Amino acid sequence: MLLYQFFDWPQPVWVHVLPVLGLDGKRFAKRHGATSIIDYLDQGYLPEALINFLVFIGWVYDDSTEIMTIEELIARFDLSRISPSGGIFNIDKLNKFNGIYLRNLKLPDLIERVSPYLQRAGVLGATLTEDEHVTLTCLLPLMQERIVVLSDASSLVRPFFHTPTYDPALLLSKKSDVATIRHALQAATNILASLAPWETTTIENQLRQLGAELNLKRDLLMSVRVAVTGSTVSLPLFETFDILGWETTIERLAQAGAFLAGMSDQSA
């Protein structure tokens, strides 16, 4: 207030609000996960989602409205609706807000926003190529419903730009040994290698039928997922095959089979 007086500036309306609280009702601190806004942005929270979330800590508009654009927040904000008790910082609610904003992004905007995170993670190079842009255009609609923050995209997108490496514990299920999964992957490779047309429905039908015949079902699909992506968590499996294409899919299934063969040789 003194600074405003010294510079002969008109005094703004000064408002004192209570401190932000953690879920335990105590002042929000590092033990609750408190960090800087920059850190949240680095993780991939959208600025507009953060603003929307922060405004609603200790302030309400009505009994149901939570998601608002910045323009709506500016127009509707009223000091009389500030809560007389401290607001709660709930990370689950922030994740919910960010997920809603992510799902509402148009594809070109999503590509522009997610690309720096993919580049930082080493998934993409410093300059996005035309081929990479085309691949992202296919991938991001599948990914948009699955990520909470932009940095989540890196692990989901990586298999489409880099050949996977394998963790034996992921390729094998608890109920299956090396020989069983190696045989199953070889059978899957043989079926898919001669498959036409190369489309999601046909791929799914053939693999599910094979899983039933081998009495593996989910184990086969999980091993195939790991063989193609290197991970147990990926974008939808059959759409992944479709985007990767016939040649890359067959190469990776063969590569996983060779990896398991090497494991058999070492244990022999």
C-alpha positions, 0 to 999 in steps of 0.5 A: 500500500505504501508503494502505491502511495509513494508513486501516487498510484490509485489503490487497487482493491486489496483482498486477503484470502486464506491459505491453500490447504492439503487434503489433510486440512493443513497448510499446503506444503512440499509434503503434500506435493507442492511445487512451482507452477513452472514444474507443473507446466514442465510435466505437461499441465495446460496453462488454461487448465491450471488457471481454471483449477487454481481459481476454484481453490477457495472460490465457487461460481455455482453448485455445478459449474467448474470448467470455464474459459479464461474469458468466462472466469474474468466475466464471472469472478466475484469476490463475494463468492470467495470461501471463508475457509481455506481451499483444498489443493486436490491433485486428482481434481487438477488431473481431471481438469487437465484431462478435460482440456486435453480432450477438447484440444483440436488436433493441430493444437495438440500436435503443437503442444505435445511436440516439445515434450516428445522432443525433450524425451528424445522421441522426436528430433529437434525439427518435426519432419513431414513423416513424423507429423503424418504419424502423429496425426494418426496417433494423437486421436488414439492417445488423446483419451488416455493421457493426463498430462502432455508428458504422458505421450512420450511412452505411448508414442515412442514405439512408433518412432523407435525399435523397442527393447525387451524386458523378459519379465514383460514378454512372459506371463506368470503362467507361460514359459519361454518355449510356450511364448516363443511358439505363440509369437512364431504362430502369430508371426506366421498368421499375420505375415500372410494376412490380407487385408491388413486392417484392425478387424482382421488382425484382431479376429486372427489373433483372438482365434489363435489365443483361444486355440493355444489356450493363451488368450490374454497372455498371447495378446500381452506378449504380442503387445510387448513384442511390438511396443516393448511395453505392457501399456500402449495405444490400442493394440490392433490400431497400433498394428495398423499404423505401424504397418505390415512390415514393421509389425512382422519385423518386431514379432520376429525380433521378439522371437529371436530375443526369446530364442537367445534366452533359451540358448542361455538357459540350455 
